[in-house]
Amino acid sequence: MVLAMARRERRIVLTNDKDFAELVFARRQASSGVLLLRLRDWNADQKAERLLEVLSDPPELRRAMVVVTSRGLRRRPFPEPD
């Protein structure tokens, strides 16, 4: 439901939930893009600060999952929908 709504509205999903990877890659649910924060032991202020760092020079977010960690970014393009 969240992915479908984001796709209809051409929005990127910002999440801490890695289940979105399962939905997009294993179940091939279409999405505009997912920005996954993998900052497990960080508080909300630290996560917000890291997110602002990433968005100051954003990677290509459309049609990909971008994983944000304390050390960097990983970008994986989505598979084509069935």
PyMOL CGO cylinders between C-alpha atoms (Angstrom):
from pymol import cmd
from pymol.cgo import CYLINDER

trace = [
    CYLINDER, 0.00, 0.00, 0.00, 2.75, 2.49, 0.92, 0.3, 1, 1, 1, 1, 1, 1,
    CYLINDER, 2.75, 2.49, 0.92, 4.78, 1.66, -2.20, 0.3, 1, 1, 1, 1, 1, 1,
    CYLINDER, 4.78, 1.66, -2.20, 1.73, 1.92, -4.45, 0.3, 1, 1, 1, 1, 1, 1,
    CYLINDER, 1.73, 1.92, -4.45, 0.75, 5.29, -2.99, 0.3, 1, 1, 1, 1, 1, 1,
    CYLINDER, 0.75, 5.29, -2.99, 4.30, 6.61, -3.26, 0.3, 1, 1, 1, 1, 1, 1,
    CYLINDER, 4.30, 6.61, -3.26, 4.50, 5.41, -6.88, 0.3, 1, 1, 1, 1, 1, 1,
    CYLINDER, 4.50, 5.41, -6.88, 1.17, 7.08, -7.79, 0.3, 1, 1, 1, 1, 1, 1,
    CYLINDER, 1.17, 7.08, -7.79, 2.32, 10.34, -6.20, 0.3, 1, 1, 1, 1, 1, 1,
    CYLINDER, 2.32, 10.34, -6.20, 5.89, 10.01, -7.54, 0.3, 1, 1, 1, 1, 1, 1,
    CYLINDER, 5.89, 10.01, -7.54, 7.38, 10.11, -4.05, 0.3, 1, 1, 1, 1, 1, 1,
    CYLINDER, 7.38, 10.11, -4.05, 10.42, 8.46, -2.51, 0.3, 1, 1, 1, 1, 1, 1,
    CYLINDER, 10.42, 8.46, -2.51, 9.83, 6.29, 0.57, 0.3, 1, 1, 1, 1, 1, 1,
    CYLINDER, 9.83, 6.29, 0.57, 12.08, 7.16, 3.52, 0.3, 1, 1, 1, 1, 1, 1,
    CYLINDER, 12.08, 7.16, 3.52, 12.27, 4.28, 6.00, 0.3, 1, 1, 1, 1, 1, 1,
    CYLINDER, 12.27, 4.28, 6.00, 14.19, 2.38, 8.66, 0.3, 1, 1, 1, 1, 1, 1,
    CYLINDER, 14.19, 2.38, 8.66, 12.35, -0.82, 7.65, 0.3, 1, 1, 1, 1, 1, 1,
    CYLINDER, 12.35, -0.82, 7.65, 14.40, -3.20, 5.50, 0.3, 1, 1, 1, 1, 1, 1,
    CYLINDER, 14.40, -3.20, 5.50, 11.22, -5.12, 4.62, 0.3, 1, 1, 1, 1, 1, 1,
    CYLINDER, 11.22, -5.12, 4.62, 10.86, -2.65, 1.75, 0.3, 1, 1, 1, 1, 1, 1,
    CYLINDER, 10.86, -2.65, 1.75, 13.83, -4.37, 0.08, 0.3, 1, 1, 1, 1, 1, 1,
    CYLINDER, 13.83, -4.37, 0.08, 11.88, -7.64, 0.19, 0.3, 1, 1, 1, 1, 1, 1,
    CYLINDER, 11.88, -7.64, 0.19, 8.83, -5.98, -1.37, 0.3, 1, 1, 1, 1, 1, 1,
    CYLINDER, 8.83, -5.98, -1.37, 10.78, -4.33, -4.18, 0.3, 1, 1, 1, 1, 1, 1,
    CYLINDER, 10.78, -4.33, -4.18, 13.35, -6.99, -5.02, 0.3, 1, 1, 1, 1, 1, 1,
    CYLINDER, 13.35, -6.99, -5.02, 11.83, -10.36, -4.07, 0.3, 1, 1, 1, 1, 1, 1,
    CYLINDER, 11.83, -10.36, -4.07, 8.17, -9.55, -4.71, 0.3, 1, 1, 1, 1, 1, 1,
    CYLINDER, 8.17, -9.55, -4.71, 8.94, -7.09, -7.52, 0.3, 1, 1, 1, 1, 1, 1,
    CYLINDER, 8.94, -7.09, -7.52, 6.49, -4.44, -6.33, 0.3, 1, 1, 1, 1, 1, 1,
    CYLINDER, 6.49, -4.44, -6.33, 7.04, -1.26, -8.31, 0.3, 1, 1, 1, 1, 1, 1,
    CYLINDER, 7.04, -1.26, -8.31, 8.19, 1.89, -6.54, 0.3, 1, 1, 1, 1, 1, 1,
    CYLINDER, 8.19, 1.89, -6.54, 9.46, 5.36, -7.35, 0.3, 1, 1, 1, 1, 1, 1,
    CYLINDER, 9.46, 5.36, -7.35, 12.38, 4.87, -4.96, 0.3, 1, 1, 1, 1, 1, 1,
    CYLINDER, 12.38, 4.87, -4.96, 13.31, 3.90, -1.41, 0.3, 1, 1, 1, 1, 1, 1,
    CYLINDER, 13.31, 3.90, -1.41, 15.80, 5.61, 0.90, 0.3, 1, 1, 1, 1, 1, 1,
    CYLINDER, 15.80, 5.61, 0.90, 16.62, 3.13, 3.68, 0.3, 1, 1, 1, 1, 1, 1,
    CYLINDER, 16.62, 3.13, 3.68, 18.33, 4.41, 6.82, 0.3, 1, 1, 1, 1, 1, 1,
    CYLINDER, 18.33, 4.41, 6.82, 20.50, 1.67, 8.36, 0.3, 1, 1, 1, 1, 1, 1,
    CYLINDER, 20.50, 1.67, 8.36, 21.51, 3.59, 11.46, 0.3, 1, 1, 1, 1, 1, 1,
    CYLINDER, 21.51, 3.59, 11.46, 20.35, 1.12, 14.09, 0.3, 1, 1, 1, 1, 1, 1,
    CYLINDER, 20.35, 1.12, 14.09, 21.73, 2.61, 17.31, 0.3, 1, 1, 1, 1, 1, 1,
    CYLINDER, 21.73, 2.61, 17.31, 21.34, 6.25, 16.31, 0.3, 1, 1, 1, 1, 1, 1,
    CYLINDER, 21.34, 6.25, 16.31, 18.77, 8.55, 17.88, 0.3, 1, 1, 1, 1, 1, 1,
    CYLINDER, 18.77, 8.55, 17.88, 16.34, 10.66, 15.82, 0.3, 1, 1, 1, 1, 1, 1,
    CYLINDER, 16.34, 10.66, 15.82, 18.54, 13.79, 15.87, 0.3, 1, 1, 1, 1, 1, 1,
    CYLINDER, 18.54, 13.79, 15.87, 21.57, 11.83, 14.64, 0.3, 1, 1, 1, 1, 1, 1,
    CYLINDER, 21.57, 11.83, 14.64, 19.52, 10.23, 11.87, 0.3, 1, 1, 1, 1, 1, 1,
    CYLINDER, 19.52, 10.23, 11.87, 18.14, 13.61, 10.80, 0.3, 1, 1, 1, 1, 1, 1,
    CYLINDER, 18.14, 13.61, 10.80, 21.65, 15.07, 10.67, 0.3, 1, 1, 1, 1, 1, 1,
    CYLINDER, 21.65, 15.07, 10.67, 22.91, 12.14, 8.55, 0.3, 1, 1, 1, 1, 1, 1,
    CYLINDER, 22.91, 12.14, 8.55, 19.90, 12.47, 6.24, 0.3, 1, 1, 1, 1, 1, 1,
    CYLINDER, 19.90, 12.47, 6.24, 20.61, 16.18, 5.74, 0.3, 1, 1, 1, 1, 1, 1,
    CYLINDER, 20.61, 16.18, 5.74, 24.22, 15.29, 4.86, 0.3, 1, 1, 1, 1, 1, 1,
    CYLINDER, 24.22, 15.29, 4.86, 23.04, 12.80, 2.25, 0.3, 1, 1, 1, 1, 1, 1,
    CYLINDER, 23.04, 12.80, 2.25, 20.47, 15.17, 0.78, 0.3, 1, 1, 1, 1, 1, 1,
    CYLINDER, 20.47, 15.17, 0.78, 22.97, 18.04, 0.51, 0.3, 1, 1, 1, 1, 1, 1,
    CYLINDER, 22.97, 18.04, 0.51, 24.44, 16.13, -2.47, 0.3, 1, 1, 1, 1, 1, 1,
    CYLINDER, 24.44, 16.13, -2.47, 21.77, 13.52, -3.16, 0.3, 1, 1, 1, 1, 1, 1,
    CYLINDER, 21.77, 13.52, -3.16, 22.37, 10.32, -5.09, 0.3, 1, 1, 1, 1, 1, 1,
    CYLINDER, 22.37, 10.32, -5.09, 19.93, 9.36, -7.85, 0.3, 1, 1, 1, 1, 1, 1,
    CYLINDER, 19.93, 9.36, -7.85, 16.92, 8.19, -5.84, 0.3, 1, 1, 1, 1, 1, 1,
    CYLINDER, 16.92, 8.19, -5.84, 14.44, 7.34, -8.59, 0.3, 1, 1, 1, 1, 1, 1,
    CYLINDER, 14.44, 7.34, -8.59, 13.87, 3.66, -9.37, 0.3, 1, 1, 1, 1, 1, 1,
    CYLINDER, 13.87, 3.66, -9.37, 16.44, 2.51, -6.83, 0.3, 1, 1, 1, 1, 1, 1,
    CYLINDER, 16.44, 2.51, -6.83, 16.99, 1.57, -3.23, 0.3, 1, 1, 1, 1, 1, 1,
    CYLINDER, 16.99, 1.57, -3.23, 19.60, 3.77, -1.59, 0.3, 1, 1, 1, 1, 1, 1,
    CYLINDER, 19.60, 3.77, -1.59, 20.90, 2.45, 1.73, 0.3, 1, 1, 1, 1, 1, 1,
    CYLINDER, 20.90, 2.45, 1.73, 22.34, 5.06, 4.07, 0.3, 1, 1, 1, 1, 1, 1,
    CYLINDER, 22.34, 5.06, 4.07, 24.85, 3.88, 6.67, 0.3, 1, 1, 1, 1, 1, 1,
    CYLINDER, 24.85, 3.88, 6.67, 27.22, 5.69, 8.98, 0.3, 1, 1, 1, 1, 1, 1,
    CYLINDER, 27.22, 5.69, 8.98, 30.04, 4.97, 6.51, 0.3, 1, 1, 1, 1, 1, 1,
    CYLINDER, 30.04, 4.97, 6.51, 28.43, 5.77, 3.20, 0.3, 1, 1, 1, 1, 1, 1,
    CYLINDER, 28.43, 5.77, 3.20, 25.74, 4.92, 0.65, 0.3, 1, 1, 1, 1, 1, 1,
    CYLINDER, 25.74, 4.92, 0.65, 24.85, 1.93, -1.47, 0.3, 1, 1, 1, 1, 1, 1,
    CYLINDER, 24.85, 1.93, -1.47, 22.57, 2.29, -4.49, 0.3, 1, 1, 1, 1, 1, 1,
    CYLINDER, 22.57, 2.29, -4.49, 20.84, -0.66, -6.12, 0.3, 1, 1, 1, 1, 1, 1,
    CYLINDER, 20.84, -0.66, -6.12, 18.56, -0.09, -9.12, 0.3, 1, 1, 1, 1, 1, 1,
    CYLINDER, 18.56, -0.09, -9.12, 15.16, -1.76, -9.04, 0.3, 1, 1, 1, 1, 1, 1,
    CYLINDER, 15.16, -1.76, -9.04, 14.38, -4.69, -11.32, 0.3, 1, 1, 1, 1, 1, 1,
    CYLINDER, 14.38, -4.69, -11.32, 11.90, -4.08, -14.07, 0.3, 1, 1, 1, 1, 1, 1,
    CYLINDER, 11.90, -4.08, -14.07, 8.35, -4.88, -12.89, 0.3, 1, 1, 1, 1, 1, 1,
    CYLINDER, 8.35, -4.88, -12.89, 6.73, -8.07, -14.22, 0.3, 1, 1, 1, 1, 1, 1,
]
cmd.load_cgo(trace, "trace")
